[in-house]
Amino acid sequence: MSIQVNIHEAKTQLSKLLQYVMEGHEVVIAKAGTPIALLVPVPTDQPQRIPGSAKGKVVIAPDFDEPLPEDVLKAFEEGWPK
């Protein structure tokens, strides 16, 4: 659930709004009724990244840095057919 507050209220009630966000809710901050910012909880359940976990899963072709064929290069320069 989210609530919307104006800038003045957000400044004066920041501690309470942060507590509300810590409980998993969202707070929309508005200026003259127009939403301009969103306070959301920081995600804490992101999986740990493990360097090298894709080893053996990614293949780079030996010719990946060779020049493109002329027809493909021409298509990039002129735009794709419509």
ZATOR-208263 format. One line per 2 residues: their letters; for each residue x, y, z of N, C-alpha, C. Coordinates in pm, 1 decimal. Atoms other than C-alpha are relative to their C-alpha. Layout:
A	X/Y/Z/X/Y/Z/X/Y/Z  ...
REM end
This chain:
MS	84.8/-117.1/0.0/0.0/0.0/0.0/89.4/123.6/0.0  -79.3/-122.4/0.8/124.2/351.4/-69.2/-85.9/118.5/42.9
IQ	68.3/-123.6/-35.3/38.3/696.7/54.6/69.4/113.4/-75.3  -56.9/-117.3/65.4/94.3/1037.5/-101.7/1.1/115.3/98.3
VN	-12.4/-115.5/-88.1/222.1/1337.2/93.2/63.7/113.7/-78.8  -63.6/-113.2/66.8/322.9/1687.3/-8.7/140.0/20.4/58.6
IH	-139.1/-20.9/-39.6/680.6/1811.9/22.7/11.2/48.7/143.9  -7.6/-54.5/-136.3/617.1/2011.2/340.8/-24.8/-109.6/103.1
EA	29.6/108.8/-93.4/460.0/1712.8/515.0/113.7/-102.2/2.8  -111.3/94.9/5.5/744.7/1487.9/395.8/117.5/50.8/82.4
KT	-111.2/-56.5/-77.2/999.9/1725.2/548.4/-27.6/-5.0/149.8  30.8/-5.5/-143.1/818.9/1754.7/880.9/-25.3/-137.9/61.0
QL	33.7/133.9/-50.4/723.9/1385.4/909.7/94.7/-107.5/-53.5  -91.1/94.4/64.0/1032.8/1222.0/756.4/21.7/-126.8/82.3
SK	-24.1/118.9/-84.0/1100.5/988.4/1050.7/-117.4/-97.1/-5.7  118.6/86.3/5.4/743.0/857.0/1048.7/-15.4/-63.1/-137.6
LL	10.6/53.7/136.3/745.2/817.3/670.7/104.3/-109.2/-22.6  -102.9/102.6/14.1/1073.1/625.1/685.2/-38.3/-126.6/75.3
QY	47.2/117.6/-73.1/925.8/393.4/948.8/-104.7/-74.5/-82.3  103.2/58.1/86.1/628.2/335.9/717.8/64.8/-76.6/-115.9
VM	-71.4/63.8/110.9/867.7/254.8/431.3/71.9/-125.9/49.4  -70.0/116.1/-56.1/1068.8/19.1/655.8/-94.4/-116.3/23.9
EG	100.3/105.6/-17.9/746.2/-174.5/712.2/-42.4/-61.2/-133.6  27.6/59.0/131.1/737.3/-245.6/336.9/-92.3/80.9/-88.5
HE	91.4/-82.4/77.9/514.2/35.9/213.4/77.0/99.6/-86.8  -57.9/-103.4/84.5/576.8/308.0/-44.6/-62.6/134.1/34.1
VV	48.5/-135.0/-24.6/543.5/683.7/-2.6/26.7/83.0/-125.9  -12.5/-88.6/114.7/477.9/914.1/-297.7/9.4/142.4/53.0
IA	-14.8/-139.9/-39.8/604.3/1269.0/-246.6/-44.6/84.6/-118.1  59.0/-79.5/106.3/411.2/1528.9/-444.0/26.0/148.7/20.2
KA	-9.3/-146.2/-1.9/445.9/1895.5/-532.0/-127.0/52.1/-65.8  128.3/-51.3/48.1/111.2/2070.4/-569.4/-86.9/-112.1/-57.0
GT	84.2/112.5/41.3/-55.5/1729.8/-602.0/57.2/-84.9/-111.4  -62.3/76.1/108.0/177.5/1608.3/-878.4/114.0/-84.1/57.4
PI	-105.5/85.8/-53.3/390.2/1306.6/-781.0/135.6/33.6/-62.2  -134.1/-29.8/51.2/763.6/1381.2/-809.7/105.7/-98.3/49.9
AL	-98.5/94.4/-53.0/938.8/1113.9/-601.8/-71.0/-116.1/67.5  55.3/119.8/-61.6/885.8/769.4/-459.2/100.5/-53.7/101.2
LV	-81.4/63.2/-103.7/1025.7/641.5/-129.6/-39.0/-146.6/6.4  26.2/143.5/-3.5/1057.2/264.1/-137.0/104.3/-67.3/87.1
PV	-99.3/72.2/-79.5/1229.5/7.2/82.9/117.4/-43.4/-88.2  -117.6/50.0/71.2/1582.6/-88.1/-18.6/-9.3/-151.7/-3.0
PT	8.6/146.6/6.3/1579.1/-446.9/-146.9/114.2/-64.7/79.1  -101.0/67.1/-82.0/1759.7/-677.9/93.1/16.0/-146.2/-37.0
DQ	-3.6/142.5/32.5/1696.7/-1016.4/-65.3/66.9/-27.8/-134.3  -69.5/23.2/125.3/1925.8/-981.3/-365.8/102.4/-110.6/18.7
PQ	-95.6/110.4/-13.8/2129.8/-1293.7/-429.4/143.9/50.4/-8.9  -142.3/-33.2/1.2/2503.0/-1277.5/-370.3/57.2/-33.0/-138.0
RI	-65.2/24.8/128.2/2696.3/-1238.8/-695.5/129.6/-75.7/24.0  -119.7/82.0/-15.4/2967.9/-1499.0/-736.2/82.6/10.5/-127.6
PG	-84.5/-10.9/119.0/3252.3/-1414.5/-975.6/32.9/-137.6/-57.4  -33.3/125.5/66.7/3308.2/-1688.4/-1231.3/-112.9/-99.2/-6.3
SA	110.8/96.0/-3.0/2965.4/-1846.8/-1187.4/-51.5/-35.8/-138.9  43.7/30.1/136.7/2905.1/-1834.6/-1566.0/109.9/-69.8/-80.0
KG	-111.4/64.5/68.6/3233.2/-2007.7/-1647.9/-49.1/-125.4/-72.9  41.6/112.7/82.3/3177.1/-2254.5/-1931.3/-138.2/16.7/-60.4
KV	134.2/-22.3/52.1/2832.0/-2110.1/-2008.3/-2.6/104.8/-110.3  -7.2/-106.2/99.9/2941.6/-1818.5/-2226.0/106.7/-36.6/-100.8
VI	-94.5/31.7/106.3/3105.6/-1880.5/-2561.0/17.0/122.1/-88.2  -29.7/-111.1/89.4/3276.7/-1608.1/-2760.6/65.9/-58.9/-123.7
AP	-52.2/54.3/125.2/3334.7/-1695.7/-3124.8/139.7/54.9/-27.0  -136.7/-45.4/25.8/3697.6/-1675.9/-3236.9/6.4/122.5/-91.1
DF	-1.6/-112.8/93.7/3604.0/-1422.3/-3505.1/-90.1/115.6/44.3  95.3/-101.4/-46.3/3390.9/-1195.3/-3285.3/43.8/142.4/-30.9
DE	-46.5/-136.6/25.4/3609.5/-892.3/-3354.4/41.4/23.2/-145.0  -28.7/-17.5/143.2/3644.7/-946.4/-3730.6/-97.1/101.9/-59.0
PL	91.2/-95.0/65.1/3495.4/-683.2/-3963.6/-129.4/-69.0/-44.2  129.2/53.7/43.3/3128.1/-730.2/-4049.7/0.1/-22.8/-151.2
PE	14.0/17.5/145.0/3032.1/-865.2/-4393.4/-53.3/129.5/-62.8  36.8/-124.8/68.2/2977.0/-588.1/-4648.0/-150.4/25.1/0.1
DV	144.8/-21.0/5.1/2599.7/-645.6/-4676.3/-55.7/43.9/135.6  45.1/-39.1/-134.3/2552.5/-615.9/-4298.4/47.6/141.9/31.1
LK	-54.2/-133.7/-21.6/2777.6/-310.6/-4279.2/-80.4/103.8/-76.8  79.1/-91.2/83.9/2583.5/-147.9/-4564.5/-138.6/22.3/61.6
AF	132.2/-12.8/-62.5/2252.6/-219.9/-4385.3/5.2/94.3/120.0  -14.6/-90.8/-113.0/2379.5/-40.6/-4074.2/16.4/144.4/-46.7
EE	-26.3/-135.6/49.6/2498.8/256.9/-4274.8/-120.5/61.6/-67.8  114.6/-50.8/76.7/2183.3/289.7/-4487.3/-132.7/-15.5/74.5
GW	124.9/29.2/-70.5/1922.8/164.0/-4242.6/-57.6/-129.7/-50.5  58.4/129.4/35.9/1729.2/-160.1/-4245.6/-111.7/18.4/-102.1
PK	111.2/-8.2/96.4/1483.3/-232.2/-4527.5/-132.8/15.2/71.8  130.8/-22.4/-61.5/1130.9/-121.2/-4456.5/-107.5/-78.6/-67.1
REM end
